């Protein structure tokens, strides 16, 4: 588990660091309260993967698919899902079975059983000083066993 502080103005470098360290064709699960910066980080990571179209959180559609330099990039928002059955009905299981595309998942708790074993968790939070943000990364399980 790795923890670091950052300012919003450093999000470009942060996204580059994450993609460089973990690789582009991974599943990234983003955890954090509303307004913590999950969608902003996903948008920047998508931009660095060659997505030129506008990105937004797919709160109502559950999945947005973008075109990146190397193929599709998927952005999921599972906030509105209440059960794993809803995720299965939406076809999310098949999405996680492919390994050629980056997948970004906001609010992943309800679909955790579907996530690949090597999922990269990114927990975003406001720092205690209220100025900076904190990013905690871990692989395979949520940081600090958060759900």
RODO-2510 file (C-alpha; in nm, 4 decimals, decimal comma):
residues 147
     n   res          X          Y          Z
     1     x     0,0000     0,0000     0,0000
     2     x     0,1351     0,3418    -0,1000
     3     x     0,0051     0,6752     0,0238
     4     x     0,0901     1,0193    -0,1120
     5     x    -0,0322     1,3774    -0,0887
     6     x    -0,1043     1,5919    -0,3926
     7     x    -0,2673     1,9144    -0,5006
     8     x    -0,5352     1,9241    -0,7725
     9     x    -0,2858     2,1046    -0,9968
    10     x    -0,0657     1,7936    -0,9839
    11     x    -0,3275     1,5571    -1,1248
    12     x    -0,1562     1,5338    -1,4662
    13     x     0,1634     1,4031    -1,3084
    14     x    -0,0290     1,1799    -1,0713
    15     x    -0,2207     1,0142    -1,3564
    16     x     0,1027     0,9658    -1,5512
    17     x     0,2695     0,8098    -1,2474
    18     x    -0,0179     0,5662    -1,1887
    19     x    -0,0382     0,4566    -1,5530
    20     x     0,3390     0,4205    -1,5747
    21     x     0,3618     0,2134    -1,2570
    22     x     0,0602    -0,0153    -1,3006
    23     x     0,0159    -0,0099    -1,6785
    24     x    -0,2696     0,1029    -1,8983
    25     x    -0,4598    -0,2239    -1,9474
    26     x    -0,5690    -0,2718    -1,5888
    27     x    -0,8827    -0,2373    -1,3862
    28     x    -0,8664     0,0616    -1,1536
    29     x    -1,1244     0,0849    -0,8726
    30     x    -1,1648     0,4361    -0,7319
    31     x    -1,2879     0,4845    -0,3766
    32     x    -1,3643     0,8165    -0,2095
    33     x    -1,6393     1,0401    -0,0894
    34     x    -1,8332     1,2660    -0,3231
    35     x    -1,6097     1,5433    -0,4556
    36     x    -1,2838     1,3676    -0,3666
    37     x    -1,1642     1,3822    -0,7287
    38     x    -1,2389     1,0347    -0,8634
    39     x    -1,3952     1,1542    -1,1887
    40     x    -1,1242     1,4190    -1,2386
    41     x    -0,8509     1,1571    -1,2034
    42     x    -1,0299     0,9206    -1,4428
    43     x    -1,0724     1,2023    -1,6958
    44     x    -0,7005     1,2791    -1,6866
    45     x    -0,6028     0,9126    -1,7124
    46     x    -0,8362     0,8788    -2,0121
    47     x    -0,6766     1,1855    -2,1731
    48     x    -0,3338     1,0301    -2,1280
    49     x    -0,4618     0,7110    -2,2916
    50     x    -0,5524     0,9113    -2,6010
    51     x    -0,9212     0,9771    -2,5370
    52     x    -1,0052     1,3049    -2,7101
    53     x    -1,3818     1,3139    -2,6552
    54     x    -1,5262     1,4682    -2,3388
    55     x    -1,5424     1,2315    -2,0410
    56     x    -1,7977     1,2335    -1,7624
    57     x    -1,9117     1,0071    -1,4848
    58     x    -2,1592     0,7493    -1,6187
    59     x    -2,3842     0,7747    -1,3139
    60     x    -2,7052     0,6978    -1,5019
    61     x    -2,5741     0,4816    -1,7855
    62     x    -2,3367     0,2818    -1,5575
    63     x    -2,0798     0,2396    -1,8397
    64     x    -1,9218     0,4911    -2,0753
    65     x    -1,6989     0,3628    -2,3531
    66     x    -1,4401     0,5973    -2,5017
    67     x    -1,1987     0,5532    -2,7911
    68     x    -0,8349     0,5699    -2,6855
    69     x    -0,5131     0,5400    -2,8871
    70     x    -0,4925     0,1634    -2,8279
    71     x    -0,8650     0,0873    -2,8383
    72     x    -1,1617     0,1157    -2,6058
    73     x    -1,1406     0,2654    -2,2570
    74     x    -1,4228     0,1857    -2,0146
    75     x    -1,5474     0,4083    -1,7302
    76     x    -1,8004     0,2632    -1,4874
    77     x    -1,9931     0,4294    -1,2080
    78     x    -2,1555     0,1714    -0,9808
    79     x    -2,3053     0,4196    -0,7356
    80     x    -2,6621     0,3409    -0,8386
    81     x    -2,6193    -0,0384    -0,8380
    82     x    -2,7721    -0,1959    -0,5302
    83     x    -2,6942    -0,5640    -0,5901
    84     x    -2,4440    -0,7803    -0,7734
    85     x    -2,7366    -0,9173    -0,9751
    86     x    -2,7923    -0,5719    -1,1264
    87     x    -2,4264    -0,5663    -1,2319
    88     x    -2,4553    -0,9113    -1,3882
    89     x    -2,7712    -0,8086    -1,5743
    90     x    -2,5832    -0,5062    -1,7106
    91     x    -2,3138    -0,7379    -1,8507
    92     x    -2,0309    -0,6134    -1,6300
    93     x    -1,8930    -0,9629    -1,5695
    94     x    -1,8014    -0,9991    -1,9391
    95     x    -1,6374    -0,6581    -1,9369
    96     x    -1,3952    -0,7640    -1,6614
    97     x    -1,3093    -1,0873    -1,8432
    98     x    -1,1371    -0,9005    -2,1258
    99     x    -0,7796    -0,7918    -2,0545
   100     x    -0,7006    -0,5652    -2,3487
   101     x    -0,8617    -0,2419    -2,2282
   102     x    -0,8330    -0,0082    -1,9321
   103     x    -1,1348    -0,0078    -1,7012
   104     x    -1,1993     0,2627    -1,4421
   105     x    -1,4638     0,1856    -1,1786
   106     x    -1,6047     0,4476    -0,9443
   107     x    -1,7951     0,3233    -0,6381
   108     x    -1,6822    -0,0422    -0,6809
   109     x    -1,8054    -0,1917    -0,3494
   110     x    -2,1162    -0,3679    -0,4818
   111     x    -1,9264    -0,5312    -0,7704
   112     x    -1,6104    -0,6329    -0,5830
   113     x    -1,6688    -1,0065    -0,6461
   114     x    -1,6504    -0,9356    -1,0220
   115     x    -1,3227    -0,7402    -1,0113
   116     x    -1,0048    -0,9141    -1,1289
   117     x    -0,7594    -1,0334    -0,8635
   118     x    -0,5010    -0,7741    -0,9696
   119     x    -0,7366    -0,4744    -0,9541
   120     x    -0,5627    -0,1519    -0,8526
   121     x    -0,7523     0,0350    -0,5823
   122     x    -0,7150     0,4123    -0,5702
   123     x    -0,8574     0,5733    -0,2561
   124     x    -0,8883     0,9508    -0,2832
   125     x    -0,9525     1,1682     0,0198
   126     x    -0,9182     1,5217     0,1439
   127     x    -0,6064     1,5697     0,3545
   128     x    -0,6568     1,6744     0,7160
   129     x    -0,5369     2,0277     0,6347
   130     x    -0,8245     2,0711     0,3880
   131     x    -0,5864     2,1969     0,1190
   132     x    -0,4205     1,8872    -0,0230
   133     x    -0,5607     1,5518    -0,1268
   134     x    -0,4374     1,2062    -0,0396
   135     x    -0,4118     0,9066    -0,2688
   136     x    -0,3703     0,5578    -0,1294
   137     x    -0,3036     0,2770    -0,3758
   138     x    -0,3151    -0,0969    -0,3213
   139     x    -0,3458    -0,4013    -0,5429
   140     x    -0,5948    -0,6821    -0,4963
   141     x    -0,7809    -0,5403    -0,1973
   142     x    -0,9118    -0,2012    -0,0907
   143     x    -0,6747     0,0181     0,1128
   144     x    -0,7320    -0,0263     0,4852
   145     x    -0,9945    -0,2904     0,3999
   146     x    -1,2430    -0,0202     0,2956
   147     x    -1,5468    -0,1226     0,1041
***
